[in-house]
């Protein structure tokens, strides 16, 4: 039986802003503005003007633009959560549940906590789930909320909650059902998704679903 590989360490690399140095530009020296020249003397009898000629001052350039404190601030980039690792265990339809049970045993033996594991079936429900449902749905789903043990459920249920490891047994169902169940299971898995079933069928279904 294939062993489940160890979960890879995920290293996130956050790209930082890259600063580019702009080539320096030589500022052109503004030409001086000439001041007013000597004024002609007013004709005799005319009143003297009280306006005094202005004096030439230093040339004025454009007003400096105040620095924008946000201009150089790097905007944080949102990073998508890494996709879980996918492990495929070949198994016939009538042996997919047994393969899923063996996968769970390997996970627990390797140190994975029982409350980290969710087991889904695409066809007939798992015997454990069928037994627990005989006591009523309220007590059955309460075990999922308690999160203190491995939980078994139908892959088509809309009440499922994600866990770090999801094991799917493709033990029946139509291709359409499988095509919906596998992406949904991928969304529920935090770090590892184990699929037990016919590899040719699974690859075909995923290929048509993509």
DRENDO-95226 format. One record per residue: residue in three letters; residue number from 1; x negated, y, z negated of N, C-alpha, C in turn. Coordinates in Angstrom, 1 decimal. Atoms other than C-alpha are relative to their C-alpha. Layout:
N
{atom 'ALA',NUM,{X,Y,Z},{X,Y,Z},{X,Y,Z}},
...
***
This chain:
210
{atom 'UNK',1,{-0.9,-1.2,0.0},{0.0,0.0,0.0},{-0.9,1.2,0.0}},
{atom 'UNK',2,{0.8,-1.2,0.0},{-1.4,3.4,0.9},{0.0,0.8,-1.2}},
{atom 'UNK',3,{0.0,-0.8,1.2},{-2.5,5.5,-1.9},{0.3,1.4,0.3}},
{atom 'UNK',4,{-0.3,-1.4,-0.2},{-1.3,9.0,-2.4},{-1.3,0.8,-0.3}},
{atom 'UNK',5,{1.2,-0.8,0.2},{-4.2,11.4,-2.0},{0.2,1.0,-1.1}},
{atom 'UNK',6,{0.0,-1.0,1.0},{-5.1,13.8,-4.7},{0.5,1.3,0.6}},
{atom 'UNK',7,{-0.5,-1.3,-0.4},{-3.4,17.1,-4.5},{-1.1,1.0,0.3}},
{atom 'UNK',8,{1.1,-0.9,-0.3},{-5.7,19.6,-2.8},{0.1,1.3,-0.8}},
{atom 'UNK',9,{0.1,-1.3,0.7},{-6.9,22.7,-4.6},{0.2,1.1,1.1}},
{atom 'UNK',10,{-0.4,-1.0,-1.0},{-5.4,25.6,-2.9},{-0.7,1.3,-0.4}},
{atom 'UNK',11,{0.8,-1.2,0.2},{-7.7,28.6,-2.6},{0.6,1.1,0.8}},
{atom 'UNK',12,{-0.6,-1.1,-0.7},{-6.0,31.8,-1.7},{-1.1,1.0,0.3}},
{atom 'UNK',13,{0.9,-1.0,-0.3},{-8.0,34.3,0.1},{0.8,1.3,0.4}},
{atom 'UNK',14,{-0.8,-1.3,-0.2},{-6.7,37.9,0.0},{-0.9,0.9,0.8}},
{atom 'UNK',15,{0.9,-1.0,-0.8},{-8.1,40.0,2.8},{0.1,1.4,-0.5}},
{atom 'UNK',16,{0.1,-1.3,0.5},{-9.2,43.3,1.6},{0.0,1.0,1.2}},
{atom 'UNK',17,{0.0,-1.0,-1.1},{-9.0,46.5,3.6},{-1.4,0.2,0.5}},
{atom 'UNK',18,{1.3,-0.2,-0.5},{-11.9,47.0,5.9},{-0.2,1.5,0.4}},
{atom 'UNK',19,{0.2,-1.5,-0.2},{-13.4,50.5,5.9},{-0.9,0.1,1.2}},
{atom 'UNK',20,{0.8,-0.2,-1.2},{-14.7,51.7,9.2},{-0.6,1.5,-0.1}},
{atom 'UNK',21,{0.7,-1.3,0.2},{-17.2,54.6,9.2},{0.2,0.8,1.4}},
{atom 'UNK',22,{-0.1,-0.8,-1.2},{-16.3,57.3,11.7},{-1.3,0.8,0.3}},
{atom 'UNK',23,{1.2,-0.7,-0.4},{-19.1,59.0,13.7},{0.2,1.4,-0.4}},
{atom 'UNK',24,{-0.1,-1.4,0.4},{-19.9,62.4,12.4},{0.1,0.9,1.2}},
{atom 'UNK',25,{-0.2,-1.0,-1.0},{-18.9,65.4,14.4},{-0.6,1.3,-0.4}},
{atom 'UNK',26,{0.6,-1.2,0.3},{-20.8,68.6,14.7},{1.0,1.2,0.2}},
{atom 'UNK',27,{-1.0,-1.1,-0.1},{-18.5,71.5,13.9},{-0.5,1.2,0.8}},
{atom 'UNK',28,{0.4,-1.1,-0.8},{-18.6,74.3,16.4},{0.1,1.3,-0.9}},
{atom 'UNK',29,{0.0,-1.2,0.8},{-19.5,77.7,14.9},{0.9,1.0,0.7}},
{atom 'UNK',30,{-1.0,-1.0,-0.6},{-16.6,80.2,15.4},{-0.7,1.3,0.4}},
{atom 'UNK',31,{0.6,-1.3,-0.4},{-17.5,83.3,17.3},{0.5,1.1,-0.8}},
{atom 'UNK',32,{-0.4,-1.1,0.8},{-17.5,86.5,15.3},{1.0,0.9,0.7}},
{atom 'UNK',33,{-1.0,-0.9,-0.6},{-14.5,88.8,15.8},{-0.5,1.4,-0.2}},
{atom 'UNK',34,{0.6,-1.4,0.1},{-15.7,92.4,16.6},{1.0,0.8,-0.8}},
{atom 'UNK',35,{-0.8,-1.0,0.7},{-14.4,95.1,14.3},{0.4,1.1,0.9}},
{atom 'UNK',36,{-0.4,-1.2,-0.8},{-12.8,98.3,15.5},{-1.1,0.9,0.2}},
{atom 'UNK',37,{1.1,-1.0,-0.3},{-15.1,100.8,17.2},{0.3,1.4,-0.5}},
{atom 'UNK',38,{-0.2,-1.4,0.5},{-15.4,104.5,16.5},{1.3,0.6,0.7}},
{atom 'UNK',39,{-1.3,-0.6,-0.5},{-12.0,106.2,16.9},{-0.3,1.4,0.5}},
{atom 'UNK',40,{0.2,-1.3,-0.6},{-11.8,109.3,19.1},{0.6,1.1,-1.0}},
{atom 'UNK',41,{-0.5,-1.1,0.8},{-11.3,112.6,17.3},{1.3,0.5,0.5}},
{atom 'UNK',42,{-1.4,-0.5,-0.5},{-7.7,113.8,17.3},{-0.1,1.4,0.5}},
{atom 'UNK',43,{0.1,-1.4,-0.6},{-7.0,116.9,19.3},{0.3,1.0,-1.1}},
{atom 'UNK',44,{-0.1,-1.0,1.0},{-7.0,120.2,17.5},{1.5,0.3,-0.2}},
{atom 'UNK',45,{-1.4,-0.3,0.4},{-3.8,121.0,15.7},{0.8,-1.3,-0.3}},
{atom 'UNK',46,{-0.8,1.2,0.3},{-2.7,117.4,15.5},{-0.3,-0.5,-1.4}},
{atom 'UNK',47,{0.2,0.4,1.4},{-2.2,115.9,12.0},{-0.9,-1.2,0.0}},
{atom 'UNK',48,{1.0,1.2,0.1},{-4.9,113.5,10.9},{0.8,-1.2,-0.5}},
{atom 'UNK',49,{-0.7,1.3,0.4},{-3.8,109.9,10.6},{-0.5,-0.4,-1.4}},
{atom 'UNK',50,{0.4,0.4,1.3},{-3.7,108.6,7.1},{-0.5,-1.5,0.0}},
{atom 'UNK',51,{0.3,1.4,0.0},{-4.3,105.1,8.3},{-1.5,-0.2,0.1}},
{atom 'UNK',52,{1.4,0.2,0.0},{-7.8,103.9,7.6},{-0.3,-1.3,0.8}},
{atom 'UNK',53,{0.4,1.2,-0.8},{-9.5,101.5,10.0},{-0.4,-1.1,-0.9}},
{atom 'UNK',54,{0.4,1.2,0.7},{-9.9,98.0,8.8},{-1.4,-0.4,0.2}},
{atom 'UNK',55,{1.4,0.4,-0.2},{-13.3,96.6,8.2},{0.0,-1.5,0.5}},
{atom 'UNK',56,{0.1,1.4,-0.4},{-14.3,93.4,10.0},{-0.5,-0.9,-1.1}},
{atom 'UNK',57,{0.3,1.0,1.0},{-14.4,90.4,7.7},{-0.6,-1.2,0.6}},
{atom 'UNK',58,{0.5,1.2,-0.5},{-15.9,87.0,8.0},{1.1,-0.8,0.7}},
{atom 'UNK',59,{-1.1,0.8,-0.7},{-14.1,84.7,10.5},{0.6,-1.0,-0.8}},
{atom 'UNK',60,{-0.8,1.0,0.8},{-11.4,82.6,9.1},{0.3,-1.2,0.8}},
{atom 'UNK',61,{-0.4,1.2,-0.7},{-11.0,79.0,10.1},{1.3,-0.5,-0.5}},
{atom 'UNK',62,{-1.3,0.6,0.5},{-7.9,76.8,9.6},{-0.1,-0.4,-1.4}},
{atom 'UNK',63,{0.0,0.3,1.4},{-6.8,76.3,6.1},{-0.3,-1.5,-0.2}},
{atom 'UNK',64,{0.3,1.4,0.2},{-8.2,73.1,4.6},{1.2,-0.8,-0.4}},
{atom 'UNK',65,{-1.1,0.8,0.4},{-5.8,70.2,4.3},{-0.3,-0.8,-1.3}},
{atom 'UNK',66,{0.3,0.7,1.2},{-5.5,68.8,0.8},{0.0,-1.5,0.2}},
{atom 'UNK',67,{0.1,1.5,-0.2},{-6.5,65.1,0.5},{1.3,-0.7,-0.4}},
{atom 'UNK',68,{-1.2,0.8,0.3},{-3.7,62.6,0.5},{-0.4,-1.2,-0.9}},
{atom 'UNK',69,{0.5,1.1,0.8},{-4.2,60.3,-2.5},{0.4,-1.4,0.4}},
{atom 'UNK',70,{-0.4,1.3,-0.5},{-2.3,57.6,-0.8},{-0.6,-0.5,1.3}},
{atom 'UNK',71,{0.6,0.3,-1.3},{-4.2,57.7,2.4},{-0.9,-1.2,-0.1}},
{atom 'UNK',72,{1.0,1.1,0.0},{-7.0,55.4,1.3},{0.4,-1.2,-0.9}},
{atom 'UNK',73,{-0.5,1.1,0.9},{-4.9,53.2,-1.0},{0.4,-1.2,0.9}},
{atom 'UNK',74,{-0.4,1.2,-0.8},{-4.6,49.6,0.4},{1.3,-0.5,-0.5}},
{atom 'UNK',75,{-1.3,0.6,0.3},{-1.1,48.3,0.6},{-0.1,-1.5,-0.3}},
{atom 'UNK',76,{0.0,1.5,0.2},{-0.6,44.9,-1.0},{0.7,-0.7,1.0}},
{atom 'UNK',77,{-0.6,0.9,-1.0},{0.1,42.2,1.5},{0.7,-1.1,-0.7}},
{atom 'UNK',78,{-0.7,1.1,0.6},{2.8,39.7,0.6},{-0.5,-1.3,0.7}},
{atom 'UNK',79,{0.4,1.3,-0.5},{1.6,36.1,0.9},{1.0,-1.0,-0.2}},
{atom 'UNK',80,{-1.0,1.1,0.1},{3.8,33.2,1.6},{-0.6,-1.1,-0.8}},
{atom 'UNK',81,{0.5,1.1,0.9},{3.6,30.3,-0.8},{-0.5,-1.1,0.9}},
{atom 'UNK',82,{0.5,1.1,-0.9},{1.5,27.4,0.6},{0.9,-1.1,0.1}},
{atom 'UNK',83,{-0.8,1.2,-0.2},{3.3,24.5,2.1},{-0.5,-1.2,-0.8}},
{atom 'UNK',84,{0.4,1.2,0.7},{3.3,21.3,0.1},{-0.7,-1.0,0.9}},
{atom 'UNK',85,{0.7,1.1,-0.8},{1.1,18.4,1.2},{1.0,-1.1,0.3}},
{atom 'UNK',86,{-0.9,1.1,-0.5},{2.9,15.7,3.2},{-0.7,-1.3,0.0}},
{atom 'UNK',87,{0.5,1.4,0.0},{2.3,12.0,2.6},{1.1,-0.9,0.6}},
{atom 'UNK',88,{-1.0,0.9,-0.6},{4.0,9.4,4.8},{-0.4,-1.4,-0.3}},
{atom 'UNK',89,{0.3,1.4,0.3},{4.3,5.8,3.6},{0.9,-0.8,0.9}},
{atom 'UNK',90,{-0.8,0.8,-0.9},{5.4,3.4,6.3},{0.8,-1.1,-0.8}},
{atom 'UNK',91,{-0.9,0.9,0.6},{8.4,1.3,5.3},{1.2,-0.2,0.8}},
{atom 'UNK',92,{-1.2,0.2,-0.7},{11.4,-0.4,6.9},{1.2,0.7,-0.7}},
{atom 'UNK',93,{-1.2,-0.7,0.6},{14.9,1.0,6.3},{0.4,-0.7,-1.3}},
{atom 'UNK',94,{-0.4,0.7,1.2},{15.7,-1.8,3.8},{-1.1,-0.1,-1.0}},
{atom 'UNK',95,{1.0,0.0,1.0},{12.4,-1.4,2.0},{-0.5,1.4,-0.4}},
{atom 'UNK',96,{0.4,-1.4,0.3},{12.2,2.4,1.8},{0.2,0.3,-1.5}},
{atom 'UNK',97,{-0.3,-0.3,1.5},{13.7,2.5,-1.8},{-1.1,-0.6,-0.8}},
{atom 'UNK',98,{1.1,0.7,0.8},{11.1,-0.1,-3.0},{-1.3,0.8,0.2}},
{atom 'UNK',99,{1.2,-0.8,-0.2},{8.3,2.0,-1.4},{0.0,1.2,-0.8}},
{atom 'UNK',100,{-0.1,-1.2,0.8},{9.6,5.1,-3.1},{-0.2,-0.3,-1.5}},
{atom 'UNK',101,{0.2,0.4,1.4},{9.7,3.3,-6.5},{-1.5,-0.3,-0.2}},
{atom 'UNK',102,{1.4,0.3,0.2},{6.1,2.1,-6.0},{-0.8,1.4,0.0}},
{atom 'UNK',103,{0.6,-1.3,-0.1},{5.1,5.7,-5.0},{0.1,0.7,-1.4}},
{atom 'UNK',104,{-0.2,-0.7,1.3},{6.6,7.0,-8.3},{-0.9,-0.7,-1.0}},
{atom 'UNK',105,{0.9,0.7,1.0},{4.7,4.3,-10.3},{-1.4,0.5,0.2}},
{atom 'UNK',106,{1.3,-0.4,-0.2},{1.5,5.4,-8.7},{-0.2,1.5,-0.5}},
{atom 'UNK',107,{0.1,-1.4,0.5},{2.2,9.1,-9.4},{-0.1,0.0,-1.5}},
{atom 'UNK',108,{0.1,0.0,1.5},{2.9,8.3,-13.1},{-1.3,-0.5,-0.5}},
{atom 'UNK',109,{1.2,0.6,0.4},{-0.1,6.1,-13.4},{-1.2,1.0,0.2}},
{atom 'UNK',110,{1.1,-0.9,-0.2},{-2.3,8.9,-12.0},{0.1,1.2,-0.9}},
{atom 'UNK',111,{-0.1,-1.1,0.9},{-1.1,11.3,-14.7},{1.1,1.0,0.2}},
{atom 'UNK',112,{-1.1,-0.9,-0.3},{1.8,13.0,-13.1},{1.1,-0.2,-1.1}},
{atom 'UNK',113,{-1.0,0.1,1.0},{4.5,13.8,-15.7},{1.3,-0.4,0.7}},
{atom 'UNK',114,{-1.3,0.5,-0.6},{7.9,12.1,-15.1},{0.9,1.2,0.4}},
{atom 'UNK',115,{-1.0,-1.2,-0.3},{9.8,15.5,-15.2},{-0.5,0.8,1.2}},
{atom 'UNK',116,{0.4,-0.7,-1.2},{7.7,16.6,-12.2},{0.4,-0.7,1.3}},
{atom 'UNK',117,{-0.3,0.8,-1.2},{9.1,14.0,-9.9},{1.5,0.0,0.3}},
{atom 'UNK',118,{-1.4,0.1,-0.5},{12.4,14.1,-7.9},{0.0,-1.0,1.2}},
{atom 'UNK',119,{-0.1,1.1,-1.0},{13.4,11.0,-5.8},{1.3,0.2,0.7}},
{atom 'UNK',120,{-1.2,-0.2,-0.9},{15.9,11.5,-2.9},{0.1,-1.2,0.9}},
{atom 'UNK',121,{-0.3,1.1,-1.0},{17.6,8.9,-0.7},{0.9,0.6,1.1}},
{atom 'UNK',122,{-0.8,-0.6,-1.1},{18.9,9.7,2.7},{1.2,-0.9,0.3}},
{atom 'UNK',123,{-1.2,0.9,-0.2},{21.2,6.6,3.0},{0.7,-0.2,-1.3}},
{atom 'UNK',124,{-0.7,0.4,1.2},{22.7,4.7,0.1},{-0.8,0.6,-1.2}},
{atom 'UNK',125,{0.7,-0.6,1.2},{22.0,6.3,-3.3},{-0.8,-1.0,-0.7}},
{atom 'UNK',126,{0.9,0.9,0.8},{19.3,4.9,-5.6},{0.8,-0.7,-1.0}},
{atom 'UNK',127,{-0.7,0.7,1.1},{20.5,2.2,-8.0},{0.1,0.7,-1.3}},
{atom 'UNK',128,{0.0,-0.7,1.2},{19.5,4.4,-10.9},{1.1,1.1,0.0}},
{atom 'UNK',129,{-1.0,-1.1,-0.2},{21.6,7.3,-9.6},{1.4,-0.6,0.0}},
{atom 'UNK',130,{-1.4,0.6,-0.1},{24.6,5.0,-8.9},{0.4,-0.4,-1.4}},
{atom 'UNK',131,{-0.3,0.4,1.4},{24.4,3.6,-12.5},{0.3,1.2,-0.9}},
{atom 'UNK',132,{-0.2,-1.2,0.8},{24.2,7.1,-14.1},{1.3,0.7,0.4}},
{atom 'UNK',133,{-1.2,-0.6,-0.4},{27.0,8.4,-12.0},{1.3,-0.7,-0.5}},
{atom 'UNK',134,{-1.2,0.8,0.5},{29.3,5.7,-13.4},{0.4,0.6,-1.3}},
{atom 'UNK',135,{-0.4,-0.6,1.3},{29.3,7.7,-16.7},{0.5,1.4,0.2}},
{atom 'UNK',136,{-0.6,-1.4,-0.2},{30.5,10.9,-15.0},{-1.1,0.9,0.6}},
{atom 'UNK',137,{0.9,-0.9,-0.6},{28.9,13.6,-12.9},{-0.6,1.0,-1.0}},
{atom 'UNK',138,{0.5,-1.0,1.0},{28.6,16.0,-15.9},{-1.2,-0.5,-0.7}},
{atom 'UNK',139,{1.1,0.5,0.7},{26.3,13.8,-17.8},{-1.2,-0.3,0.9}},
{atom 'UNK',140,{1.0,0.3,-1.0},{24.5,12.8,-14.6},{-0.9,1.3,0.3}},
{atom 'UNK',141,{0.7,-1.3,-0.4},{23.6,16.4,-13.6},{-0.7,0.6,-1.2}},
{atom 'UNK',142,{0.7,-0.6,1.2},{22.8,17.3,-17.2},{-1.4,-0.6,-0.2}},
{atom 'UNK',143,{1.4,0.5,0.1},{19.8,15.0,-16.9},{-1.0,0.7,0.9}},
{atom 'UNK',144,{0.8,-0.8,-0.9},{18.5,17.1,-14.0},{-0.4,1.3,-0.8}},
{atom 'UNK',145,{0.2,-1.2,0.8},{18.9,20.2,-16.2},{-1.0,-0.2,-1.2}},
{atom 'UNK',146,{0.9,0.3,1.1},{17.1,18.5,-19.1},{-1.4,-0.1,0.4}},
{atom 'UNK',147,{1.4,0.1,-0.6},{14.1,17.8,-16.9},{-1.0,-0.6,-0.9}},
{atom 'UNK',148,{0.9,0.8,0.9},{12.6,15.2,-19.2},{-0.4,-1.3,0.6}},
{atom 'UNK',149,{0.3,1.3,-0.6},{12.3,12.3,-16.8},{0.2,0.1,1.5}},
{atom 'UNK',150,{-0.2,0.0,-1.5},{12.3,11.3,-13.1},{1.5,0.1,0.3}},
{atom 'UNK',151,{-1.4,-0.2,-0.4},{15.5,12.3,-11.4},{0.2,-0.5,1.4}},
{atom 'UNK',152,{-0.3,0.7,-1.3},{17.1,10.3,-8.6},{1.4,0.6,0.5}},
{atom 'UNK',153,{-1.2,-0.6,-0.5},{19.7,11.9,-6.3},{0.1,-0.2,1.5}},
{atom 'UNK',154,{-0.3,0.1,-1.5},{21.3,11.9,-2.8},{-0.6,1.3,0.6}},
{atom 'UNK',155,{0.7,-1.1,-0.7},{19.3,14.1,-0.4},{0.9,1.0,0.5}},
{atom 'UNK',156,{-0.9,-0.9,-0.6},{22.4,15.7,0.9},{0.7,0.9,-1.1}},
{atom 'UNK',157,{-0.7,-0.7,1.1},{23.5,17.1,-2.5},{-0.5,1.5,0.0}},
{atom 'UNK',158,{0.3,-1.4,0.0},{23.7,20.9,-2.8},{-0.3,0.5,-1.4}},
{atom 'UNK',159,{0.3,-0.4,1.4},{22.9,20.9,-6.6},{-1.4,-0.3,-0.4}},
{atom 'UNK',160,{1.4,0.5,0.3},{19.3,19.8,-6.4},{-0.9,1.2,-0.4}},
{atom 'UNK',161,{0.9,-1.0,0.4},{16.6,21.8,-8.1},{-1.4,-0.5,0.3}},
{atom 'UNK',162,{1.3,0.4,-0.5},{13.0,21.8,-6.9},{-0.9,-0.5,-1.2}},
{atom 'UNK',163,{1.0,0.6,0.9},{10.1,19.9,-8.6},{-1.3,0.0,0.7}},
{atom 'UNK',164,{1.3,0.0,-0.7},{6.4,19.8,-8.0},{-0.2,-1.1,1.0}},
{atom 'UNK',165,{0.2,1.2,-0.9},{6.6,16.3,-6.3},{1.4,-0.5,0.3}},
{atom 'UNK',166,{-1.2,0.6,-0.5},{9.5,15.1,-4.2},{-0.3,-1.2,0.8}},
{atom 'UNK',167,{0.2,1.3,-0.8},{9.7,11.5,-2.9},{1.4,-0.3,0.7}},
{atom 'UNK',168,{-1.2,0.2,-0.8},{12.2,10.8,-0.1},{-0.1,-1.4,0.6}},
{atom 'UNK',169,{-0.2,1.3,-0.5},{13.4,7.3,0.8},{0.9,0.1,1.2}},
{atom 'UNK',170,{-0.9,0.0,-1.2},{14.7,7.2,4.4},{0.5,-1.4,0.2}},
{atom 'UNK',171,{-0.5,1.3,0.1},{16.8,4.2,3.7},{1.3,-0.2,0.8}},
{atom 'UNK',172,{-1.2,0.1,-0.8},{19.5,4.8,6.3},{0.4,1.4,0.4}},
{atom 'UNK',173,{-0.5,-1.3,-0.5},{21.7,7.7,7.5},{-0.3,0.2,1.4}},
{atom 'UNK',174,{0.1,-0.3,-1.4},{21.9,9.1,10.9},{-1.3,0.9,0.2}},
{atom 'UNK',175,{1.1,-0.9,-0.3},{19.1,11.0,12.7},{0.3,1.5,-0.4}},
{atom 'UNK',176,{-0.4,-1.4,0.4},{21.1,14.2,12.1},{-0.1,0.2,-1.5}},
{atom 'UNK',177,{0.2,-0.1,1.5},{21.2,13.5,8.4},{-1.4,0.1,-0.4}},
{atom 'UNK',178,{1.4,0.0,0.3},{17.5,12.8,8.3},{-0.6,1.3,0.4}},
{atom 'UNK',179,{0.5,-1.2,-0.5},{16.8,15.9,10.3},{0.3,1.2,-1.0}},
{atom 'UNK',180,{-0.3,-1.0,1.0},{18.5,18.0,7.6},{-0.6,-0.3,-1.3}},
{atom 'UNK',181,{0.5,0.4,1.3},{17.2,16.1,4.6},{-1.5,0.3,-0.1}},
{atom 'UNK',182,{1.5,-0.2,0.2},{13.5,16.3,5.3},{-0.4,1.4,-0.1}},
{atom 'UNK',183,{0.4,-1.4,0.3},{13.2,20.1,5.7},{0.5,0.5,-1.3}},
{atom 'UNK',184,{-0.5,-0.4,1.3},{15.4,20.5,2.7},{-0.9,-0.5,-1.1}},
{atom 'UNK',185,{0.9,0.6,1.0},{13.1,18.2,0.7},{-1.3,0.7,0.0}},
{atom 'UNK',186,{1.2,-0.7,-0.1},{10.1,20.1,1.9},{0.1,1.3,-0.8}},
{atom 'UNK',187,{-0.3,-1.3,0.7},{11.7,23.3,0.5},{0.1,-0.2,-1.5}},
{atom 'UNK',188,{-0.1,0.4,1.4},{12.2,21.5,-2.9},{-1.3,-0.3,-0.6}},
{atom 'UNK',189,{1.3,0.5,0.5},{8.7,20.2,-3.2},{-1.0,1.1,-0.3}},
{atom 'UNK',190,{0.9,-1.1,0.4},{6.2,22.4,-5.0},{-1.4,-0.3,0.6}},
{atom 'UNK',191,{1.3,0.2,-0.5},{2.9,20.7,-4.1},{-0.1,-1.3,0.8}},
{atom 'UNK',192,{0.1,1.3,-0.7},{3.6,17.2,-2.7},{1.3,-0.5,0.4}},
{atom 'UNK',193,{-1.2,0.7,-0.5},{6.2,15.6,-0.5},{-0.4,-1.4,0.6}},
{atom 'UNK',194,{0.2,1.4,-0.5},{6.2,11.8,0.0},{1.2,-0.5,0.7}},
{atom 'UNK',195,{-1.1,0.6,-0.8},{8.3,10.3,2.7},{-0.2,-1.4,0.3}},
{atom 'UNK',196,{0.1,1.4,-0.2},{8.9,6.6,2.8},{1.1,-0.4,1.0}},
{atom 'UNK',197,{-0.9,0.4,-1.1},{10.4,5.2,6.0},{-0.8,-0.4,1.2}},
{atom 'UNK',198,{0.6,0.3,-1.3},{9.8,4.3,9.6},{-0.7,1.2,0.6}},
{atom 'UNK',199,{0.8,-1.2,-0.5},{7.0,6.6,10.9},{0.5,0.4,1.4}},
{atom 'UNK',200,{-0.5,-0.4,-1.3},{8.3,6.5,14.5},{1.3,0.8,-0.1}},
{atom 'UNK',201,{-1.3,-0.7,0.1},{11.8,7.5,13.5},{-0.2,1.4,-0.6}},
{atom 'UNK',202,{0.2,-1.3,0.7},{10.6,10.2,11.1},{-0.7,1.0,0.9}},
{atom 'UNK',203,{0.7,-0.9,-0.9},{8.2,11.7,13.7},{0.9,0.5,1.1}},
{atom 'UNK',204,{-0.9,-0.3,-1.0},{10.9,11.6,16.3},{1.0,1.0,-0.5}},
{atom 'UNK',205,{-1.0,-0.9,0.6},{13.4,13.3,14.0},{-0.6,1.4,-0.2}},
{atom 'UNK',206,{0.6,-1.3,0.3},{11.0,16.0,12.9},{-0.4,0.7,1.3}},
{atom 'UNK',207,{0.4,-0.6,-1.3},{9.9,16.5,16.5},{1.3,0.7,0.7}},
{atom 'UNK',208,{-1.2,-0.6,-0.6},{13.5,17.1,17.7},{0.5,1.1,-0.9}},
{atom 'UNK',209,{-0.5,-1.1,0.9},{14.3,19.2,14.6},{-0.9,1.3,0.2}},
{atom 'UNK',210,{0.8,-1.2,-0.1},{11.3,21.5,15.2},{0.4,0.7,1.3}},
***
